[in-house]
Amino acid sequence: MLRQQASSISYFKSIYDTEPTASFNKRTQGDRCHNGNMTPDATNYSDLASDATDEIRRRAGIPGVDIAVILGSGWASGVDQLGERIAALPLDELTGFSRPVVAGHGGEAILTNVAGRTVLAYTGRTHFYEGRGAHAVAHGVRTAAELGAKVLIVTNGCGGLDTSWNPGQVVVLRDHINLTGTTPLHGPMFIDMSTAYDPQLRQLIHEIEPALPEGVYAQFAGPAYETVAEVRMAGIMGATLVGMSTTLEVIAARACGLRVLGLSLVTNLAAGVTETKLDHAEVIAAGRKAGPRLAALLATTLERIAVTVNFDD
């Protein structure tokens, strides 16, 4: 029993205290994503983003990007509809990235052209529960910011607390609750999160699909699904959606100055909302069924953002 407890403590310590290897030690000055007084851990990860940026520019033959998209569970199947393809780069060949370990996620950084704007779409993401730390989770966002992105569209598949939302419902995020107990920021970085999800981008997508509801997303650390009591707690706190991604990426995006649009696909009702047991196969099936509609929504949204947002600010 004592040995089991020690093993559990070691596991959680590895998640919350992940340190990069010595080979990451290069840059000492901060940039727009990193305060200059940060811990060595954070500064080293800014180096990784810089290296990945150089590799993407060189391999894709582009000077930078305007919009970044993180395609969560159910969202990646329509990536071929997101503009004219420029390049597709395996994530595990880029510095700081690794191939996604979750079924239903792809493993590429895809560059496309949408109405004259360059889009970087990740078909997979690193989840916090993989044990690589919050900086690894935020790496894709920081790389996009280094490439010049001004807008981030972050998507996920999640559990819903609202019984009027059936699997397949898309919900626009208006806020989030970070229940992971960690952050990708260190040092005196007092980021305003009061409008983490950009009001103008939310209005834009409501003009495309006026009936889309808005919700509040609560991120748990995972990888176990939430208990009935945890879901009830999240609901009392104001959450209408629960999952295991998104909030750490959004915190990093706001620190980098990116405007954020968040979209959740309800793949199942959360624990305790119904008596049905949770199963990841259900998540994949719901995403597959909703795929064509999600692709059409994303394509239209990207086109609208590309022609209406001022990227020169």
C-alpha distance (Angstrom), angle and dihedral (degrees) to the residues before:
residue distance angle dihedral
M1 . . .
L2 3.83 . .
R3 3.79 89.2 .
Q4 3.82 89.8 51.8
Q5 3.81 91.7 50.7
A6 3.79 91.8 48.9
S7 3.80 89.8 51.6
S8 3.82 91.3 51.5
I9 3.80 92.2 48.6
S10 3.80 90.2 49.9
Y11 3.82 90.9 50.5
F12 3.80 94.8 52.1
K13 3.80 91.4 43.7
S14 3.81 88.4 55.1
I15 3.82 90.2 54.4
Y16 3.79 97.4 47.5
D17 3.80 99.7 35.6
T18 3.80 102.2 39.7
E19 3.81 110.2 156.0
P20 3.81 124.4 -163.2
T21 3.78 118.9 -122.2
A22 3.78 122.2 -95.6
S23 3.81 90.2 -103.1
F24 3.82 88.2 70.9
N25 3.82 91.8 65.9
K26 3.80 107.4 107.7
R27 3.78 118.1 102.0
T28 3.79 123.3 60.2
Q29 3.79 103.3 173.9
G30 3.80 124.0 79.9
D31 3.79 127.9 -121.2
R32 3.76 133.7 -164.0
C33 3.81 91.3 -66.7
H34 3.81 96.9 43.1
N35 3.77 132.5 50.8
G36 3.81 113.8 -130.7
N37 3.82 92.0 -124.7
M38 3.80 94.1 58.8
T39 3.76 127.1 133.0
P40 3.84 116.6 -93.5
D41 3.80 88.1 -106.1
A42 3.82 93.7 62.0
T43 3.80 95.0 40.5
N44 3.80 91.5 52.8
Y45 3.79 91.2 53.4
S46 3.79 89.7 54.1
D47 3.81 85.3 59.2
L48 3.80 90.4 54.7
A49 3.81 91.1 53.4
S50 3.80 90.4 50.3
D51 3.81 92.0 50.9
A52 3.82 92.7 46.6
T53 3.80 89.5 48.9
D54 3.81 91.7 54.7
E55 3.81 90.9 49.1
I56 3.82 93.9 49.9
R57 3.80 92.2 48.0
R58 3.78 91.8 49.6
R59 3.80 98.5 43.0
A60 3.81 97.3 40.7
G61 3.81 94.7 38.7
I62 3.80 94.1 -130.2
P63 3.82 132.0 129.5
G64 3.80 93.1 -141.0
V65 3.81 146.1 -51.6
D66 3.80 136.2 -94.4
I67 3.80 103.5 -161.0
A68 3.82 132.0 29.3
V69 3.80 125.4 -160.0
I70 3.80 127.6 -167.5
L71 3.79 108.7 -158.3
G72 3.79 111.0 -152.5
S73 3.80 131.3 -174.0
G74 3.80 110.3 -32.6
W75 3.80 95.3 5.3
A76 3.81 103.5 85.7
S77 3.81 99.7 66.8
G78 3.81 92.9 83.1
V79 3.80 97.4 46.9
D80 3.82 90.6 118.8
Q81 3.81 88.3 67.1
L82 3.80 93.9 56.9
G83 3.78 99.2 95.2
E84 3.80 136.8 -67.4
R85 3.81 111.3 -31.7
I86 3.81 116.9 -114.9
A87 3.82 101.1 168.0
A88 3.80 143.3 -25.5
L89 3.81 117.6 -145.4
P90 3.82 124.4 -172.2
L91 3.81 107.2 -118.7
D92 3.79 93.8 -138.5
E93 3.82 89.4 60.9
L94 3.83 92.1 59.3
T95 3.81 123.3 83.9
G96 3.79 113.3 -96.4
F97 3.79 95.7 8.5
S98 3.79 129.4 103.9
R99 3.76 134.2 -169.7
P100 3.83 111.4 -87.6
V101 3.79 113.2 -103.2
V102 3.81 97.2 -156.6
A103 3.80 123.0 95.2
G104 3.79 110.0 -117.1
H105 3.82 95.0 36.9
G106 3.80 123.9 103.1
G107 3.79 125.7 -143.4
E108 3.80 109.0 -132.6
A109 3.79 142.2 98.4
I110 3.79 103.5 -140.6
L111 3.81 122.4 -164.1
T112 3.80 118.7 -156.8
N113 3.78 140.4 167.0
V114 3.80 117.2 -122.8
A115 3.80 116.9 -179.3
G116 3.79 91.1 -30.7
R117 3.82 94.7 -46.7
T118 3.80 123.7 111.0
V119 3.79 115.3 -124.9
L120 3.81 126.6 -162.5
A121 3.80 110.9 -158.4
Y122 3.80 121.4 -172.7
T123 3.81 111.3 -155.9
G124 3.81 90.3 -163.5
R125 3.79 140.7 26.2
T126 3.80 140.3 -156.4
H127 3.80 111.9 -109.0
F128 3.78 122.2 -146.7
Y129 3.80 92.1 -123.9
E130 3.82 90.5 64.8
G131 3.80 87.0 80.6
R132 3.81 99.0 -121.8
G133 3.80 94.4 115.9
A134 3.79 135.3 -114.5
H135 3.81 93.8 -70.7
A136 3.81 91.7 59.9
V137 3.81 88.4 51.3
A138 3.81 90.1 52.7
H139 3.81 95.7 43.1
G140 3.81 95.9 96.1
V141 3.79 91.4 51.2
R142 3.80 93.2 48.5
T143 3.79 91.0 47.8
A144 3.81 90.6 51.8
A145 3.82 90.0 49.5
E146 3.82 91.0 50.1
L147 3.81 87.3 52.6
G148 3.81 89.1 56.2
A149 3.82 102.1 -101.2
K150 3.80 114.1 164.2
V151 3.81 98.4 -176.9
L152 3.82 131.7 46.7
I153 3.79 123.8 -165.3
V154 3.80 108.2 -164.5
T155 3.80 120.4 -170.6
N156 3.78 136.4 -178.1
G157 3.77 145.8 168.4
C158 3.79 112.9 -120.1
G159 3.78 150.3 157.8
G160 3.79 119.6 -88.2
L161 3.79 128.0 -140.1
D162 3.80 95.8 -168.9
T163 3.80 109.1 89.0
S164 3.82 90.6 -153.5
W165 3.81 89.5 67.0
N166 3.78 112.6 84.6
P167 3.82 123.4 -163.0
G168 3.79 106.8 -76.1
Q169 3.81 95.0 40.9
V170 3.82 115.2 135.4
V171 3.81 114.8 -143.6
V172 3.81 125.6 -167.0
L173 3.80 111.7 -135.8
R174 3.80 116.3 -125.9
D175 3.81 95.9 170.9
H176 3.79 144.0 -11.8
I177 3.80 143.4 -143.6
N178 3.81 117.0 -140.3
L179 3.81 107.6 -146.8
T180 3.81 96.4 164.3
G181 3.81 93.3 96.7
T182 3.81 91.8 -130.0
T183 3.81 143.1 76.0
P184 3.82 137.1 -156.4
L185 3.82 89.0 -127.6
H186 3.80 127.4 87.9
G187 3.76 132.4 179.6
P188 3.83 127.3 18.6
M189 3.81 97.1 -23.3
F190 3.79 103.6 140.7
I191 3.80 98.8 -178.8
D192 3.80 118.1 -173.9
M193 3.81 106.2 -123.9
S194 3.82 97.3 172.1
T195 3.81 90.4 107.0
A196 3.79 98.8 25.7
Y197 3.81 89.9 147.7
D198 3.78 106.8 55.3
P199 3.85 112.5 -114.5
Q200 3.82 93.5 -149.6
L201 3.81 92.8 51.5
R202 3.81 89.5 48.5
Q203 3.80 89.5 51.6
L204 3.80 89.4 48.7
I205 3.81 93.9 56.3
H206 3.80 91.3 44.5
E207 3.80 87.4 57.3
I208 3.80 87.5 55.7
E209 3.83 95.0 44.4
P210 3.81 110.5 11.1
A211 3.80 93.7 -176.6
L212 3.80 96.0 62.5
P213 3.82 110.2 117.4
E214 3.80 124.0 -137.9
G215 3.79 125.5 -128.0
V216 3.79 147.6 173.9
Y217 3.81 116.8 -112.6
A218 3.81 122.0 -147.9
Q219 3.81 116.8 -161.1
F220 3.79 118.5 -151.1
A221 3.80 121.0 -168.2
G222 3.83 94.8 -116.2
P223 2.96 151.4 159.6
A224 3.81 89.8 150.7
Y225 3.77 113.4 65.6
E226 3.79 115.5 -108.8
T227 3.79 120.3 -85.4
V228 3.78 121.1 -120.2
A229 3.82 89.6 -106.0
E230 3.82 91.9 50.1
V231 3.80 91.2 51.5
R232 3.80 89.9 48.8
M233 3.82 89.7 50.3
A234 3.81 91.7 49.9
G235 3.80 89.9 50.7
I236 3.81 91.8 51.5
M237 3.81 88.3 51.5
G238 3.80 90.1 54.6
A239 3.79 103.3 -95.7
T240 3.79 120.9 142.0
L241 3.83 95.5 176.8
V242 3.81 132.6 43.6
G243 3.79 130.9 -164.3
M244 3.80 147.6 128.7
S245 3.80 105.4 -100.4
T246 3.81 145.6 40.3
T247 3.82 107.7 58.4
L248 3.82 97.1 78.9
E249 3.80 89.8 47.7
V250 3.79 91.3 50.1
I251 3.82 92.5 49.3
A252 3.81 89.2 53.2
A253 3.81 91.1 45.7
R254 3.79 92.9 53.7
A255 3.81 90.4 47.4
C256 3.81 87.0 54.8
G257 3.79 92.1 49.3
L258 3.80 96.6 -110.7
R259 3.79 121.4 150.2
V260 3.82 109.0 -127.4
L261 3.79 134.6 -146.8
G262 3.81 113.9 -174.3
L263 3.81 124.3 -160.8
S264 3.80 126.3 -177.7
L265 3.79 127.5 -165.8
V266 3.80 111.1 -150.7
T267 3.80 102.1 -136.2
N268 3.81 96.5 171.1
L269 3.78 142.2 -7.6
A270 3.80 111.3 -91.4
A271 3.80 124.4 -104.2
G272 3.78 112.4 -68.3
V273 3.80 94.9 14.1
T274 3.80 85.9 94.2
E275 3.80 131.0 6.1
T276 3.82 92.1 -113.9
K277 3.80 114.1 117.4
L278 3.80 116.6 -122.3
D279 3.80 119.7 -108.4
H280 3.82 129.4 174.7
A281 3.81 89.5 -139.3
E282 3.80 86.6 65.4
V283 3.82 89.5 55.0
I284 3.81 91.9 51.8
A285 3.81 92.7 46.5
A286 3.82 93.0 50.3
G287 3.79 90.8 49.1
R288 3.78 92.7 49.0
K289 3.80 91.9 50.4
A290 3.81 92.9 48.8
G291 3.82 93.4 42.5
P292 3.83 100.8 103.9
R293 3.82 92.9 46.9
L294 3.82 92.2 46.8
A295 3.80 91.1 49.9
A296 3.80 92.3 51.3
L297 3.82 91.8 48.0
L298 3.80 93.0 48.7
A299 3.80 93.7 46.1
T300 3.80 92.3 51.3
T301 3.81 91.9 44.7
L302 3.81 92.7 50.4
E303 3.80 91.7 49.7
R304 3.80 91.6 49.8
I305 3.80 92.5 48.0
A306 3.81 91.4 46.8
V307 3.82 93.0 56.3
T308 3.83 101.3 34.9
V309 3.83 107.9 37.3
N310 3.80 118.3 86.6
F311 3.80 104.1 -126.6
D312 3.80 93.9 -179.2
D313 3.83 95.8 72.8
